[in-house]
Amino acid sequence: MDINQLIKNPATTLLDVRTPEECAAGIIEGAVTIPLNELPFRLDEVKNLNTPIVCYCRSGARSAQATMWLNQQGIEAYNGGGISDVYFVKINAHV
């Protein structure tokens, strides 16, 4: 799957796995916020999200961890990398 196409697709769920403090600085409109350390406790919530899911964080490291864990749980998830990368693709979705 092409990650840019997934990010541009309005049916894709963007999952922000940053901390609440990081999210306070801003999130991508429409994204769902679940900090990485809360994912195991909120698995049912994640299972109810539209798939595919594209995870993002500040730099891409935590989103990689989240993606790997979600895939192990049988959830279709992809690593979008850092918030700035995902945001750039999202705002240029019409291109």
C-alpha positions in Angstrom: 0.0 0.0 0.0 1.2 3.5 -0.8 1.2 5.4 2.5 0.5 8.7 0.9 -2.6 7.4 -0.8 -3.8 5.9 2.5 -3.2 9.3 4.3 -5.2 11.1 1.6 -8.1 8.7 1.7 -10.9 10.1 3.8 -11.9 6.5 4.8 -8.5 6.0 6.6 -8.3 6.6 10.3 -5.4 8.7 11.4 -4.2 7.6 14.9 -2.1 10.0 16.9 -0.1 8.1 19.5 1.6 11.1 21.1 1.2 12.1 24.7 -1.6 14.4 25.8 0.9 17.1 26.4 2.2 16.8 22.8 -1.3 16.7 21.4 -2.1 19.9 23.3 0.1 21.7 20.8 -2.2 20.5 18.0 -3.4 17.5 16.1 -4.4 16.8 12.6 -8.0 17.5 12.1 -10.1 14.4 12.3 -7.4 12.3 13.9 -8.1 10.0 16.9 -5.7 10.4 19.8 -4.7 7.4 21.9 -1.2 7.6 23.5 1.0 4.7 22.8 1.0 3.5 26.4 -2.8 3.4 26.4 -3.2 1.3 23.3 -3.3 -2.1 25.1 -6.1 -0.8 27.4 -8.1 0.7 24.6 -7.9 -2.1 22.1 -11.7 -2.4 21.8 -11.9 1.3 20.9 -9.3 0.8 18.2 -11.0 -2.2 16.8 -14.1 0.0 16.3 -12.2 2.5 14.2 -12.4 2.5 10.4 -9.5 0.7 8.8 -6.9 1.1 7.5 -5.3 3.0 10.3 -2.3 5.2 9.8 -0.4 5.9 13.0 1.7 8.9 13.6 3.6 10.5 16.5 6.3 13.2 16.7 9.1 11.5 14.9 7.8 8.1 13.7 9.4 5.8 16.4 6.3 5.4 18.6 4.0 5.2 15.5 6.2 2.3 14.3 5.8 0.5 17.6 2.0 1.2 17.6 1.8 -0.1 14.0 3.7 -3.3 14.8 1.6 -4.0 17.9 -1.7 -3.3 16.1 -0.7 -5.6 13.2 0.0 -8.3 15.8 -3.5 -7.8 17.1 -4.9 -8.4 13.6 -5.6 -4.7 12.9 -4.7 -3.3 9.5 -2.3 -0.4 10.5 0.5 1.5 8.8 3.2 3.8 10.0 2.7 7.3 8.8 5.8 8.6 10.6 6.0 12.0 12.2 3.1 14.4 12.4 4.8 16.9 10.1 5.1 14.2 7.4 1.4 13.1 7.7 0.2 16.7 7.9 2.1 17.6 4.7 0.5 14.8 2.8 -2.9 15.5 4.2 -2.9 19.2 3.4 -1.7 18.4 -0.1 -4.4 15.7 -0.6 -5.8 17.5 -3.7 -2.5 17.4 -5.5 
